[in-house]
Amino acid sequence: GKLIGEPLTGHEKEVFSVAFSPDGTHIVSGSSDKTLRLWDVATGKSIGEPLTGHHKEVFSVAFSPDGTRIISGSWDKTLWLWDAATGKPIGEPLTGHQEDISSVAFSPDGARIISGSWNKTLQLWDVATSKPIGEPFTGHQDAVSSVAFSPDGTRIVSGSFDKTLRLWDVVTGKPIG
């Protein structure tokens, strides 16, 4: 591949996570500088001021499927929901994880979020209420490093430092197989 244009600069520390908006016109990035930034793909320029609120490193970011919202997960043990158009937080932070958050993802319908944590668990969240859905998903023997929904939204896959991937049923929160 060939580099397109100049590097996108503006973060003051390491960039841990990046994601394209569904329409491909914007990028969101999360950094060790505790901020998120929005970028215009066409110009390569940062849009507005950094998104601030996290107290520690922002380790994972994702756009909602309709592109209107962003979720961020941080080593401060919180998730923040953001308005992608204004860069402002939506409601209060999502709290409940006991350890740093390593990965976040929206369900295909945008109604739920899954997050993975260093405490070996996953947590499902209701976007409308910003509340956890059910108990944490348990089974990994080490930190959860990555999470994703299946395209139909019925399953979740997680990857862990325990060298395994696990499939989960979204409805029951139980491992599949």
ZIDA-V678876 format. One record per residue. N is the residue number from 1. RES is the residue in three letters. PSI is psi in whole degrees, 0 to 359 (999 if undefined). D_LAST is the distance of its C-alpha to the last C-alpha in whole Angstrom. Layout:
N | RES | PSI | D_LAST
N | RES | PSI | D_LAST
//
This chain:
1 | GLY | 158 | 39
2 | LYS | 138 | 42
3 | LEU | 135 | 42
4 | ILE | 110 | 43
5 | GLY | 197 | 46
6 | GLU | 159 | 46
7 | PRO | 149 | 44
8 | LEU | 112 | 43
9 | THR | 151 | 44
10 | GLY | 327 | 45
11 | HIS | 148 | 42
12 | GLU | 347 | 44
13 | LYS | 189 | 41
14 | GLU | 144 | 37
15 | VAL | 122 | 35
16 | PHE | 332 | 32
17 | SER | 144 | 30
18 | VAL | 153 | 31
19 | ALA | 142 | 31
20 | PHE | 148 | 32
21 | SER | 156 | 33
22 | PRO | 329 | 32
23 | ASP | 359 | 35
24 | GLY | 8 | 36
25 | THR | 342 | 39
26 | HIS | 159 | 38
27 | ILE | 143 | 36
28 | VAL | 143 | 35
29 | SER | 147 | 35
30 | GLY | 141 | 34
31 | SER | 162 | 36
32 | SER | 345 | 36
33 | ASP | 9 | 40
34 | LYS | 9 | 38
35 | THR | 164 | 38
36 | LEU | 153 | 37
37 | ARG | 145 | 39
38 | LEU | 142 | 39
39 | TRP | 145 | 41
40 | ASP | 118 | 42
41 | VAL | 321 | 41
42 | ALA | 322 | 44
43 | THR | 340 | 47
44 | GLY | 13 | 44
45 | LYS | 150 | 46
46 | SER | 142 | 44
47 | ILE | 118 | 45
48 | GLY | 197 | 46
49 | GLU | 160 | 46
50 | PRO | 150 | 43
51 | LEU | 116 | 40
52 | THR | 152 | 41
53 | GLY | 324 | 39
54 | HIS | 149 | 36
55 | HIS | 349 | 38
56 | LYS | 187 | 36
57 | GLU | 140 | 34
58 | VAL | 112 | 32
59 | PHE | 341 | 29
60 | SER | 140 | 28
61 | VAL | 152 | 29
62 | ALA | 146 | 28
63 | PHE | 148 | 30
64 | SER | 157 | 29
65 | PRO | 331 | 28
66 | ASP | 358 | 32
67 | GLY | 4 | 33
68 | THR | 340 | 35
69 | ARG | 160 | 33
70 | ILE | 142 | 32
71 | ILE | 141 | 29
72 | SER | 143 | 30
73 | GLY | 141 | 28
74 | SER | 163 | 30
75 | TRP | 359 | 31
76 | ASP | 9 | 33
77 | LYS | 13 | 29
78 | THR | 158 | 30
79 | LEU | 145 | 29
80 | TRP | 137 | 32
81 | LEU | 133 | 32
82 | TRP | 148 | 35
83 | ASP | 117 | 37
84 | ALA | 334 | 37
85 | ALA | 323 | 41
86 | THR | 341 | 43
87 | GLY | 14 | 40
88 | LYS | 148 | 41
89 | PRO | 149 | 38
90 | ILE | 110 | 37
91 | GLY | 198 | 37
92 | GLU | 160 | 36
93 | PRO | 151 | 33
94 | LEU | 118 | 30
95 | THR | 153 | 30
96 | GLY | 331 | 27
97 | HIS | 143 | 25
98 | GLN | 348 | 27
99 | GLU | 180 | 27
100 | ASP | 146 | 27
101 | ILE | 129 | 25
102 | SER | 336 | 24
103 | SER | 144 | 23
104 | VAL | 151 | 23
105 | ALA | 145 | 22
106 | PHE | 148 | 23
107 | SER | 159 | 21
108 | PRO | 331 | 23
109 | ASP | 357 | 25
110 | GLY | 4 | 26
111 | ALA | 340 | 26
112 | ARG | 161 | 23
113 | ILE | 144 | 23
114 | ILE | 140 | 20
115 | SER | 147 | 21
116 | GLY | 149 | 20
117 | SER | 161 | 22
118 | TRP | 346 | 23
119 | ASN | 20 | 22
120 | LYS | 8 | 18
121 | THR | 163 | 17
122 | LEU | 153 | 17
123 | GLN | 133 | 19
124 | LEU | 140 | 20
125 | TRP | 147 | 23
126 | ASP | 119 | 25
127 | VAL | 322 | 28
128 | ALA | 323 | 31
129 | THR | 347 | 31
130 | SER | 25 | 30
131 | LYS | 153 | 28
132 | PRO | 149 | 24
133 | ILE | 113 | 22
134 | GLY | 192 | 20
135 | GLU | 161 | 19
136 | PRO | 149 | 18
137 | PHE | 122 | 14
138 | THR | 151 | 14
139 | GLY | 329 | 12
140 | HIS | 149 | 13
141 | GLN | 357 | 16
142 | ASP | 183 | 19
143 | ALA | 141 | 20
144 | VAL | 122 | 18
145 | SER | 340 | 20
146 | SER | 143 | 19
147 | VAL | 150 | 17
148 | ALA | 149 | 17
149 | PHE | 150 | 17
150 | SER | 157 | 16
151 | PRO | 331 | 19
152 | ASP | 358 | 19
153 | GLY | 6 | 18
154 | THR | 344 | 15
155 | ARG | 159 | 12
156 | ILE | 143 | 13
157 | VAL | 141 | 12
158 | SER | 147 | 13
159 | GLY | 148 | 15
160 | SER | 160 | 16
161 | PHE | 349 | 19
162 | ASP | 7 | 17
163 | LYS | 17 | 16
164 | THR | 159 | 13
165 | LEU | 146 | 11
166 | ARG | 142 | 8
167 | LEU | 139 | 7
168 | TRP | 145 | 9
169 | ASP | 123 | 10
170 | VAL | 321 | 14
171 | VAL | 313 | 15
172 | THR | 339 | 13
173 | GLY | 13 | 13
174 | LYS | 151 | 9
175 | PRO | 149 | 6
176 | ILE | 115 | 4
177 | GLY | 999 | 0
//
